[in-house]
Amino acid sequence: MKKIIQRLSRALQVVLLAPIKLPGKALNIIKYIALGLGVVETVLEDKDKKGEEESSPDPELLNQEKEVRDEME
């Protein structure tokens, strides 16, 4: 599903950037669909990142956090 949304989003971006004349209403509809797909794509990415963070913390990130805390003290 994620790949489908990415491909649709890219296709709409190509249509929006192409030097073609479209009726005003069609252009507005395409803009709103592209915006909605971008939001859905971001939510899916956030959900994936959140799942990764909960499942296994990055040891390098933990070391960096520890160094920052030590510097603050």
Biopython code that builds the backbone (N, CA, C, O; Angstrom):
import numpy as np
from Bio.PDB.StructureBuilder import StructureBuilder

atoms = [
    (1, "MET", "N", (0.825, -1.187, 0.000)),
    (1, "MET", "CA", (0.000, 0.000, 0.000)),
    (1, "MET", "C", (0.873, 1.257, 0.000)),
    (1, "MET", "O", (0.564, 2.247, -0.662)),
    (2, "LYS", "N", (1.974, 1.190, 0.762)),
    (2, "LYS", "CA", (2.872, 2.328, 0.838)),
    (2, "LYS", "C", (3.460, 2.661, -0.538)),
    (2, "LYS", "O", (3.581, 3.832, -0.901)),
    (3, "LYS", "N", (3.821, 1.631, -1.293)),
    (3, "LYS", "CA", (4.391, 1.843, -2.627)),
    (3, "LYS", "C", (3.357, 2.434, -3.578)),
    (3, "LYS", "O", (3.682, 3.283, -4.408)),
    (4, "ILE", "N", (2.124, 1.987, -3.454)),
    (4, "ILE", "CA", (1.055, 2.502, -4.312)),
    (4, "ILE", "C", (0.849, 3.994, -4.051)),
    (4, "ILE", "O", (0.720, 4.784, -4.986)),
    (5, "ILE", "N", (0.820, 4.367, -2.781)),
    (5, "ILE", "CA", (0.623, 5.766, -2.427)),
    (5, "ILE", "C", (1.786, 6.611, -2.924)),
    (5, "ILE", "O", (1.575, 7.713, -3.430)),
    (6, "GLN", "N", (3.016, 6.110, -2.788)),
    (6, "GLN", "CA", (4.186, 6.842, -3.269)),
    (6, "GLN", "C", (4.138, 7.035, -4.781)),
    (6, "GLN", "O", (4.448, 8.116, -5.282)),
    (7, "ARG", "N", (3.751, 5.993, -5.504)),
    (7, "ARG", "CA", (3.691, 6.085, -6.962)),
    (7, "ARG", "C", (2.599, 7.051, -7.420)),
    (7, "ARG", "O", (2.804, 7.832, -8.348)),
    (8, "LEU", "N", (1.439, 6.993, -6.764)),
    (8, "LEU", "CA", (0.369, 7.936, -7.100)),
    (8, "LEU", "C", (0.796, 9.375, -6.821)),
    (8, "LEU", "O", (0.527, 10.283, -7.607)),
    (9, "SER", "N", (1.465, 9.560, -5.689)),
    (9, "SER", "CA", (1.931, 10.889, -5.331)),
    (9, "SER", "C", (2.930, 11.415, -6.358)),
    (9, "SER", "O", (2.862, 12.579, -6.755)),
    (10, "ARG", "N", (3.843, 10.570, -6.783)),
    (10, "ARG", "CA", (4.823, 10.976, -7.794)),
    (10, "ARG", "C", (4.152, 11.283, -9.130)),
    (10, "ARG", "O", (4.515, 12.242, -9.810)),
    (11, "ALA", "N", (3.179, 10.468, -9.497)),
    (11, "ALA", "CA", (2.471, 10.700, -10.759)),
    (11, "ALA", "C", (1.733, 12.042, -10.734)),
    (11, "ALA", "O", (1.742, 12.777, -11.722)),
    (12, "LEU", "N", (1.103, 12.353, -9.618)),
    (12, "LEU", "CA", (0.406, 13.632, -9.501)),
    (12, "LEU", "C", (1.384, 14.797, -9.523)),
    (12, "LEU", "O", (1.079, 15.850, -10.083)),
    (13, "GLN", "N", (2.555, 14.619, -8.921)),
    (13, "GLN", "CA", (3.566, 15.672, -8.964)),
    (13, "GLN", "C", (4.024, 15.928, -10.395)),
    (13, "GLN", "O", (4.231, 17.075, -10.793)),
    (14, "VAL", "N", (4.180, 14.858, -11.162)),
    (14, "VAL", "CA", (4.578, 15.010, -12.567)),
    (14, "VAL", "C", (3.502, 15.776, -13.337)),
    (14, "VAL", "O", (3.815, 16.667, -14.126)),
    (15, "VAL", "N", (2.253, 15.433, -13.108)),
    (15, "VAL", "CA", (1.159, 16.128, -13.796)),
    (15, "VAL", "C", (1.132, 17.602, -13.409)),
    (15, "VAL", "O", (0.916, 18.467, -14.258)),
    (16, "LEU", "N", (1.352, 17.887, -12.128)),
    (16, "LEU", "CA", (1.320, 19.281, -11.677)),
    (16, "LEU", "C", (2.504, 20.083, -12.225)),
    (16, "LEU", "O", (2.372, 21.276, -12.496)),
    (17, "LEU", "N", (3.645, 19.437, -12.387)),
    (17, "LEU", "CA", (4.829, 20.145, -12.871)),
    (17, "LEU", "C", (4.926, 20.202, -14.390)),
    (17, "LEU", "O", (5.706, 20.988, -14.929)),
    (18, "ALA", "N", (4.153, 19.389, -15.078)),
    (18, "ALA", "CA", (4.209, 19.353, -16.541)),
    (18, "ALA", "C", (3.642, 20.650, -17.124)),
    (18, "ALA", "O", (2.689, 21.218, -16.591)),
    (19, "PRO", "N", (4.237, 21.104, -18.215)),
    (19, "PRO", "CA", (3.756, 22.353, -18.831)),
    (19, "PRO", "C", (2.537, 22.114, -19.727)),
    (19, "PRO", "O", (2.581, 22.361, -20.932)),
    (20, "ILE", "N", (1.449, 21.628, -19.119)),
    (20, "ILE", "CA", (0.226, 21.384, -19.872)),
    (20, "ILE", "C", (-0.890, 22.258, -19.307)),
    (20, "ILE", "O", (-0.872, 22.635, -18.135)),
    (21, "LYS", "N", (-1.841, 22.565, -20.147)),
    (21, "LYS", "CA", (-2.990, 23.361, -19.715)),
    (21, "LYS", "C", (-4.086, 22.422, -19.219)),
    (21, "LYS", "O", (-4.502, 21.502, -19.922)),
    (22, "LEU", "N", (-4.536, 22.670, -18.013)),
    (22, "LEU", "CA", (-5.650, 21.922, -17.453)),
    (22, "LEU", "C", (-6.720, 22.913, -17.023)),
    (22, "LEU", "O", (-6.410, 24.055, -16.684)),
    (23, "PRO", "N", (-7.964, 22.486, -17.035)),
    (23, "PRO", "CA", (-9.021, 23.364, -16.513)),
    (23, "PRO", "C", (-8.772, 23.663, -15.033)),
    (23, "PRO", "O", (-8.191, 22.848, -14.316)),
    (24, "GLY", "N", (-9.211, 24.822, -14.591)),
    (24, "GLY", "CA", (-8.964, 25.255, -13.220)),
    (24, "GLY", "C", (-9.458, 24.284, -12.166)),
    (24, "GLY", "O", (-8.757, 24.015, -11.191)),
    (25, "LYS", "N", (-10.662, 23.756, -12.353)),
    (25, "LYS", "CA", (-11.223, 22.833, -11.369)),
    (25, "LYS", "C", (-10.423, 21.537, -11.309)),
    (25, "LYS", "O", (-10.184, 21.003, -10.226)),
    (26, "ALA", "N", (-10.012, 21.032, -12.462)),
    (26, "ALA", "CA", (-9.235, 19.799, -12.496)),
    (26, "ALA", "C", (-7.892, 20.000, -11.791)),
    (26, "ALA", "O", (-7.430, 19.119, -11.066)),
    (27, "LEU", "N", (-7.280, 21.139, -12.002)),
    (27, "LEU", "CA", (-6.003, 21.443, -11.370)),
    (27, "LEU", "C", (-6.153, 21.518, -9.854)),
    (27, "LEU", "O", (-5.311, 21.009, -9.114)),
    (28, "ASN", "N", (-7.222, 22.152, -9.400)),
    (28, "ASN", "CA", (-7.471, 22.233, -7.958)),
    (28, "ASN", "C", (-7.726, 20.861, -7.350)),
    (28, "ASN", "O", (-7.245, 20.568, -6.255)),
    (29, "ILE", "N", (-8.475, 20.021, -8.047)),
    (29, "ILE", "CA", (-8.749, 18.667, -7.555)),
    (29, "ILE", "C", (-7.455, 17.876, -7.446)),
    (29, "ILE", "O", (-7.230, 17.184, -6.453)),
    (30, "ILE", "N", (-6.604, 17.977, -8.460)),
    (30, "ILE", "CA", (-5.333, 17.256, -8.440)),
    (30, "ILE", "C", (-4.451, 17.748, -7.297)),
    (30, "ILE", "O", (-3.771, 16.951, -6.650)),
    (31, "LYS", "N", (-4.460, 19.059, -7.046)),
    (31, "LYS", "CA", (-3.668, 19.612, -5.940)),
    (31, "LYS", "C", (-4.132, 19.047, -4.597)),
    (31, "LYS", "O", (-3.314, 18.664, -3.760)),
    (32, "TYR", "N", (-5.443, 18.999, -4.401)),
    (32, "TYR", "CA", (-5.964, 18.490, -3.130)),
    (32, "TYR", "C", (-5.697, 16.995, -2.967)),
    (32, "TYR", "O", (-5.402, 16.537, -1.863)),
    (33, "ILE", "N", (-5.795, 16.249, -4.031)),
    (33, "ILE", "CA", (-5.491, 14.812, -3.958)),
    (33, "ILE", "C", (-4.018, 14.616, -3.630)),
    (33, "ILE", "O", (-3.677, 13.771, -2.803)),
    (34, "ALA", "N", (-3.135, 15.390, -4.270)),
    (34, "ALA", "CA", (-1.700, 15.296, -3.998)),
    (34, "ALA", "C", (-1.399, 15.664, -2.549)),
    (34, "ALA", "O", (-0.573, 15.023, -1.898)),
    (35, "LEU", "N", (-2.070, 16.694, -2.050)),
    (35, "LEU", "CA", (-1.887, 17.095, -0.664)),
    (35, "LEU", "C", (-2.331, 15.990, 0.284)),
    (35, "LEU", "O", (-1.624, 15.676, 1.242)),
    (36, "GLY", "N", (-3.480, 15.404, 0.031)),
    (36, "GLY", "CA", (-3.979, 14.314, 0.865)),
    (36, "GLY", "C", (-3.053, 13.109, 0.846)),
    (36, "GLY", "O", (-2.803, 12.498, 1.885)),
    (37, "LEU", "N", (-2.544, 12.764, -0.327)),
    (37, "LEU", "CA", (-1.609, 11.645, -0.413)),
    (37, "LEU", "C", (-0.324, 11.943, 0.343)),
    (37, "LEU", "O", (0.255, 11.049, 0.960)),
    (38, "GLY", "N", (0.125, 13.187, 0.301)),
    (38, "GLY", "CA", (1.317, 13.564, 1.057)),
    (38, "GLY", "C", (1.111, 13.405, 2.553)),
    (38, "GLY", "O", (2.008, 12.959, 3.268)),
    (39, "VAL", "N", (-0.073, 13.773, 3.021)),
    (39, "VAL", "CA", (-0.386, 13.614, 4.442)),
    (39, "VAL", "C", (-0.421, 12.134, 4.815)),
    (39, "VAL", "O", (0.145, 11.735, 5.832)),
    (40, "VAL", "N", (-1.081, 11.325, 3.998)),
    (40, "VAL", "CA", (-1.164, 9.882, 4.269)),
    (40, "VAL", "C", (0.234, 9.267, 4.262)),
    (40, "VAL", "O", (0.555, 8.434, 5.109)),
    (41, "GLU", "N", (1.053, 9.677, 3.316)),
    (41, "GLU", "CA", (2.426, 9.165, 3.215)),
    (41, "GLU", "C", (3.218, 9.513, 4.479)),
    (41, "GLU", "O", (3.948, 8.673, 5.005)),
    (42, "THR", "N", (3.077, 10.734, 4.959)),
    (42, "THR", "CA", (3.781, 11.157, 6.168)),
    (42, "THR", "C", (3.309, 10.373, 7.380)),
    (42, "THR", "O", (4.122, 9.970, 8.212)),
    (43, "VAL", "N", (2.019, 10.155, 7.489)),
    (43, "VAL", "CA", (1.485, 9.399, 8.623)),
    (43, "VAL", "C", (2.016, 7.961, 8.594)),
    (43, "VAL", "O", (2.382, 7.413, 9.634)),
    (44, "LEU", "N", (2.057, 7.360, 7.422)),
    (44, "LEU", "CA", (2.582, 6.001, 7.317)),
    (44, "LEU", "C", (4.058, 5.948, 7.689)),
    (44, "LEU", "O", (4.490, 5.012, 8.361)),
    (45, "GLU", "N", (4.836, 6.938, 7.264)),
    (45, "GLU", "CA", (6.254, 6.979, 7.610)),
    (45, "GLU", "C", (6.436, 7.163, 9.109)),
    (45, "GLU", "O", (7.290, 6.514, 9.713)),
    (46, "ASP", "N", (5.637, 8.047, 9.721)),
    (46, "ASP", "CA", (5.738, 8.267, 11.159)),
    (46, "ASP", "C", (5.392, 7.005, 11.923)),
    (46, "ASP", "O", (6.028, 6.688, 12.929)),
    (47, "LYS", "N", (4.380, 6.279, 11.449)),
    (47, "LYS", "CA", (3.972, 5.051, 12.110)),
    (47, "LYS", "C", (5.091, 4.017, 12.041)),
    (47, "LYS", "O", (5.352, 3.316, 13.018)),
    (48, "ASP", "N", (5.760, 3.922, 10.874)),
    (48, "ASP", "CA", (6.871, 2.990, 10.715)),
    (48, "ASP", "C", (8.037, 3.372, 11.610)),
    (48, "ASP", "O", (8.633, 2.509, 12.254)),
    (49, "LYS", "N", (8.369, 4.659, 11.659)),
    (49, "LYS", "CA", (9.481, 5.120, 12.498)),
    (49, "LYS", "C", (9.176, 4.891, 13.967)),
    (49, "LYS", "O", (10.057, 4.497, 14.730)),
    (50, "LYS", "N", (7.932, 5.135, 14.370)),
    (50, "LYS", "CA", (7.553, 4.948, 15.764)),
    (50, "LYS", "C", (7.651, 3.476, 16.139)),
    (50, "LYS", "O", (8.108, 3.140, 17.231)),
    (51, "GLY", "N", (7.222, 2.595, 15.236)),
    (51, "GLY", "CA", (7.315, 1.159, 15.489)),
    (51, "GLY", "C", (8.754, 0.703, 15.605)),
    (51, "GLY", "O", (9.060, -0.148, 16.440)),
    (52, "GLU", "N", (9.643, 1.243, 14.792)),
    (52, "GLU", "CA", (11.053, 0.886, 14.853)),
    (52, "GLU", "C", (11.669, 1.366, 16.158)),
    (52, "GLU", "O", (12.463, 0.648, 16.767)),
    (53, "GLU", "N", (11.314, 2.571, 16.595)),
    (53, "GLU", "CA", (11.871, 3.107, 17.828)),
    (53, "GLU", "C", (11.440, 2.284, 19.030)),
    (53, "GLU", "O", (12.239, 2.051, 19.938)),
    (54, "GLU", "N", (10.204, 1.847, 19.049)),
    (54, "GLU", "CA", (9.714, 1.069, 20.177)),
    (54, "GLU", "C", (10.301, -0.326, 20.198)),
    (54, "GLU", "O", (10.552, -0.874, 21.271)),
    (55, "SER", "N", (10.524, -0.909, 19.032)),
    (55, "SER", "CA", (10.995, -2.284, 18.985)),
    (55, "SER", "C", (12.466, -2.416, 19.343)),
    (55, "SER", "O", (12.829, -3.293, 20.126)),
    (56, "SER", "N", (13.327, -1.556, 18.782)),
    (56, "SER", "CA", (14.752, -1.662, 19.075)),
    (56, "SER", "C", (15.395, -0.285, 19.024)),
    (56, "SER", "O", (15.532, 0.307, 17.953)),
    (57, "PRO", "N", (15.790, 0.223, 20.191)),
    (57, "PRO", "CA", (16.431, 1.533, 20.200)),
    (57, "PRO", "C", (17.810, 1.461, 19.551)),
    (57, "PRO", "O", (18.516, 0.459, 19.668)),
    (58, "ASP", "N", (18.174, 2.525, 18.876)),
    (58, "ASP", "CA", (19.456, 2.603, 18.186)),
    (58, "ASP", "C", (20.566, 2.828, 19.209)),
    (58, "ASP", "O", (20.542, 3.836, 19.916)),
    (59, "PRO", "N", (21.542, 1.915, 19.309)),
    (59, "PRO", "CA", (22.606, 2.078, 20.306)),
    (59, "PRO", "C", (23.418, 3.354, 20.096)),
    (59, "PRO", "O", (23.844, 3.982, 21.065)),
    (60, "GLU", "N", (23.634, 3.741, 18.844)),
    (60, "GLU", "CA", (24.390, 4.963, 18.572)),
    (60, "GLU", "C", (23.647, 6.186, 19.091)),
    (60, "GLU", "O", (24.251, 7.102, 19.648)),
    (61, "LEU", "N", (22.338, 6.191, 18.904)),
    (61, "LEU", "CA", (21.527, 7.304, 19.387)),
    (61, "LEU", "C", (21.552, 7.358, 20.912)),
    (61, "LEU", "O", (21.616, 8.442, 21.492)),
    (62, "LEU", "N", (21.502, 6.210, 21.558)),
    (62, "LEU", "CA", (21.558, 6.170, 23.017)),
    (62, "LEU", "C", (22.887, 6.719, 23.521)),
    (62, "LEU", "O", (22.922, 7.432, 24.524)),
    (63, "ASN", "N", (23.983, 6.392, 22.831)),
    (63, "ASN", "CA", (25.291, 6.914, 23.225)),
    (63, "ASN", "C", (25.347, 8.424, 23.069)),
    (63, "ASN", "O", (25.915, 9.115, 23.916)),
    (64, "GLN", "N", (24.759, 8.947, 21.985)),
    (64, "GLN", "CA", (24.742, 10.389, 21.769)),
    (64, "GLN", "C", (23.934, 11.091, 22.855)),
    (64, "GLN", "O", (24.335, 12.145, 23.348)),
    (65, "GLU", "N", (22.798, 10.508, 23.227)),
    (65, "GLU", "CA", (21.977, 11.095, 24.283)),
    (65, "GLU", "C", (22.741, 11.111, 25.601)),
    (65, "GLU", "O", (22.675, 12.082, 26.354)),
    (66, "LYS", "N", (23.460, 10.037, 25.870)),
    (66, "LYS", "CA", (24.240, 9.953, 27.108)),
    (66, "LYS", "C", (25.334, 11.020, 27.125)),
    (66, "LYS", "O", (25.567, 11.648, 28.158)),
    (67, "GLU", "N", (26.007, 11.231, 25.991)),
    (67, "GLU", "CA", (27.041, 12.244, 25.900)),
    (67, "GLU", "C", (26.465, 13.636, 26.125)),
    (67, "GLU", "O", (27.073, 14.457, 26.812)),
    (68, "VAL", "N", (25.301, 13.905, 25.552)),
    (68, "VAL", "CA", (24.664, 15.210, 25.729)),
    (68, "VAL", "C", (24.309, 15.424, 27.194)),
    (68, "VAL", "O", (24.527, 16.509, 27.732)),
    (69, "ARG", "N", (23.769, 14.404, 27.841)),
    (69, "ARG", "CA", (23.413, 14.532, 29.253)),
    (69, "ARG", "C", (24.668, 14.783, 30.100)),
    (69, "ARG", "O", (24.646, 15.602, 31.019)),
    (70, "ASP", "N", (25.755, 14.078, 29.787)),
    (70, "ASP", "CA", (26.993, 14.258, 30.538)),
    (70, "ASP", "C", (27.538, 15.677, 30.368)),
    (70, "ASP", "O", (28.046, 16.271, 31.319)),
    (71, "GLU", "N", (27.428, 16.218, 29.140)),
    (71, "GLU", "CA", (27.906, 17.572, 28.890)),
    (71, "GLU", "C", (27.075, 18.601, 29.638)),
    (71, "GLU", "O", (27.601, 19.626, 30.071)),
    (72, "MET", "N", (25.787, 18.340, 29.793)),
    (72, "MET", "CA", (24.899, 19.286, 30.463)),
    (72, "MET", "C", (25.168, 19.327, 31.959)),
    (72, "MET", "O", (24.915, 20.342, 32.608)),
    (73, "GLU", "N", (25.674, 18.246, 32.505)),
    (73, "GLU", "CA", (25.918, 18.188, 33.958)),
    (73, "GLU", "C", (27.205, 18.803, 34.322)),
    (73, "GLU", "O", (27.562, 18.837, 35.500)),
]
sb = StructureBuilder()
sb.init_structure("model")
sb.init_model(0)
sb.init_chain("A")
sb.init_seg("    ")
for serial, (resi, resn, name, xyz) in enumerate(atoms, 1):
    if name == "N":
        sb.init_residue(resn, " ", resi, " ")
    sb.init_atom(name, np.array(xyz, "f"), 0.0, 1.0, " ", f" {name:<3s}", serial, name[0])
structure = sb.get_structure()
